[in-house]
Every structure is written in structure tokens, then in C-alpha cells.
């Protein structure tokens, strides 16, 4: 840990994260996570020991900046707030379009009838003997 990370002011912390000084906790957390994705030592597997140590110090500084800006505003969220997506039931309603179960069942029935009709047409009338003619 460096002394510069320990003596961070609120203005420096806001500038480091790229947020205004009075930014809400969600904006601070979002900026922190965006910056952490670039500086966390685990995202630099090919870096040498010196590079990983520098990344760890940068990440520590970002963490201290985030902690300083959200101090006194409650617990720091562990994940960024996610906009609530529409429930799957609203996005994919049964029976909409041509993919409903009754439509599929009806199509399978028509396909079966068509297959039977084609087979009967190719075999001819089963009551007739081959070569015999029908006379009334």
C-alpha cells in the first residue's frame, strides 16, 4: 500500500473514478467496476511481477477512492445495480405467433393425413385386385 493511496482526498477520488464529487453511490460503483476491469491484477495474466504489482497498487487506489466516496452512505453494493429486465413471461408469451402448441399439433395432424393420402394414392385401391377391371 502506498502513502498516496492512504492520503487520497475526496476530490482526487472523484477525479480518479471519473465521477462528479456528489455522484450517487450507484454511479460511483459503476465507475469503480469499469475501472477495475482494466486494472485488476487478475485480468493481466501475461504481465510480469512488476506489472502485476503496479496493477495491484492501482486497483488498491481505486478501491480506496470508491470507499472514500461512498463512506457514510451505507454499505457498498457488491455488484452494480442492474436495470430490471422484463420477466421472461412478458417476452415470450405462449400462443403468440405460429409457434403455439395447438398450431404445432394441427400441423402434425395435417402432415399425417397428407402422408396417408400419398401412400393410398401410390398403392391404389386395396379392394381392387391387380389387373381386374371394375364393372357395375
C-alpha positions as CSV (number, residue, x, y, z in Angstrom):
1,X,0.0,0.0,0.0
2,X,1.4,3.4,-0.9
3,X,1.1,6.6,1.1
4,X,-0.6,8.3,-1.9
5,X,-3.4,5.7,-1.7
6,X,-3.8,6.3,2.0
7,X,-3.9,10.2,1.7
8,X,-6.5,10.4,-1.0
9,X,-8.9,13.4,-0.9
10,X,-12.5,13.3,-2.0
11,X,-11.7,15.5,-5.0
12,X,-8.9,13.2,-6.0
13,X,-11.0,10.1,-5.5
14,X,-13.8,11.6,-7.7
15,X,-11.3,12.5,-10.4
16,X,-9.7,9.1,-10.3
17,X,-13.0,7.4,-10.8
18,X,-14.2,10.0,-13.3
19,X,-17.4,10.9,-11.4
20,X,-18.6,14.2,-10.1
21,X,-18.0,14.9,-6.4
22,X,-21.6,14.5,-5.4
23,X,-22.3,11.4,-7.6
24,X,-24.8,8.8,-6.2
25,X,-23.4,5.5,-4.9
26,X,-24.6,3.6,-8.0
27,X,-22.6,5.9,-10.3
28,X,-19.5,5.6,-8.1
29,X,-19.8,1.8,-8.0
30,X,-20.4,1.7,-11.8
31,X,-17.3,3.8,-12.4
32,X,-15.3,1.7,-10.0
33,X,-16.2,-1.6,-11.7
34,X,-15.5,-0.2,-15.1
35,X,-12.0,0.9,-14.0
36,X,-11.4,-2.3,-12.0
37,X,-11.9,-4.4,-15.1
38,X,-8.9,-2.6,-16.7
39,X,-6.6,-2.6,-13.6
40,X,-7.3,-5.7,-11.6
41,X,-4.2,-7.9,-11.5
42,X,-6.2,-11.0,-12.4
43,X,-7.0,-9.5,-15.8
44,X,-3.3,-9.2,-16.6
45,X,-2.2,-12.9,-16.6
46,X,0.7,-12.2,-19.1
47,X,2.2,-9.4,-17.1
48,X,5.4,-9.8,-15.3
49,X,5.7,-9.4,-11.5
50,X,6.4,-5.7,-11.7
51,X,3.4,-5.1,-13.9
52,X,1.1,-7.2,-11.6
53,X,2.4,-5.3,-8.6
54,X,1.7,-1.9,-10.3
55,X,-1.8,-3.2,-11.2
56,X,-2.4,-4.2,-7.6
57,X,-1.4,-0.8,-6.4
58,X,-3.7,0.9,-9.0
59,X,-6.5,-1.4,-8.0
60,X,-6.0,-0.7,-4.3
61,X,-6.1,3.1,-5.1
62,X,-9.4,2.6,-7.0
63,X,-10.8,0.7,-4.1
64,X,-9.8,3.3,-1.6
65,X,-11.3,6.0,-3.8
66,X,-14.6,4.2,-4.0
67,X,-14.6,3.6,-0.3
68,X,-13.9,7.2,0.4
69,X,-16.7,8.5,-1.9
70,X,-19.4,6.1,-0.5
71,X,-18.3,6.5,3.1
72,X,-21.3,7.2,5.3
73,X,-23.9,6.4,2.6
74,X,-24.5,2.8,3.7
75,X,-22.9,-0.5,2.6
76,X,-21.1,-0.6,-0.7
77,X,-23.0,-2.8,-3.2
78,X,-21.0,-5.9,-4.2
79,X,-22.4,-5.8,-7.7
80,X,-23.6,-2.9,-9.9
81,X,-27.3,-2.2,-9.9
82,X,-28.9,-3.9,-12.9
83,X,-31.9,-2.5,-14.7
84,X,-34.7,-4.9,-14.2
85,X,-35.3,-6.8,-17.3
86,X,-38.8,-7.7,-18.4
87,X,-39.8,-11.1,-17.0
88,X,-39.5,-14.0,-19.4
89,X,-43.3,-14.4,-19.3
90,X,-43.7,-10.9,-20.8
91,X,-41.1,-11.5,-23.5
92,X,-42.2,-15.0,-24.6
93,X,-45.9,-15.5,-24.3
94,X,-47.4,-18.8,-25.1
95,X,-49.7,-18.9,-28.0
96,X,-48.3,-15.8,-29.8
97,X,-47.4,-16.2,-33.4
98,X,-47.3,-19.6,-35.2
99,X,-45.3,-21.4,-32.5
100,X,-48.1,-22.2,-30.2
101,X,-48.6,-25.8,-29.1
102,X,-52.1,-26.1,-30.8
103,X,-50.7,-24.9,-34.1
104,X,-47.9,-27.4,-34.0
105,X,-50.3,-30.2,-33.2
106,X,-52.6,-29.2,-36.0
107,X,-49.7,-29.1,-38.5
108,X,-48.6,-32.5,-37.4
109,X,-52.1,-33.8,-37.9
110,X,-52.3,-32.3,-41.4
111,X,-48.9,-33.8,-42.2
112,X,-50.0,-37.3,-41.1
113,X,-53.2,-37.0,-43.2
114,X,-51.1,-35.9,-46.2
115,X,-48.7,-38.8,-45.8
116,X,-51.6,-41.3,-45.6
117,X,-53.2,-39.8,-48.7
118,X,-50.0,-40.0,-50.6
119,X,-49.5,-43.6,-49.6
120,X,-53.0,-44.6,-50.6
121,X,-52.7,-42.9,-53.9
122,X,-49.4,-44.7,-54.6
123,X,-50.8,-48.1,-53.6
124,X,-54.1,-47.7,-55.4
125,X,-57.5,-49.1,-54.1
126,X,-56.8,-52.0,-51.8
127,X,-60.2,-53.6,-52.6
128,X,-59.3,-54.0,-56.3
129,X,-57.2,-56.9,-57.4
130,X,-54.4,-56.0,-59.8
131,X,-55.3,-56.4,-63.4
132,X,-59.1,-56.7,-62.7
133,X,-61.5,-54.1,-64.1
134,X,-64.5,-53.0,-62.2
135,X,-67.9,-53.4,-63.8
136,X,-71.2,-52.4,-62.3
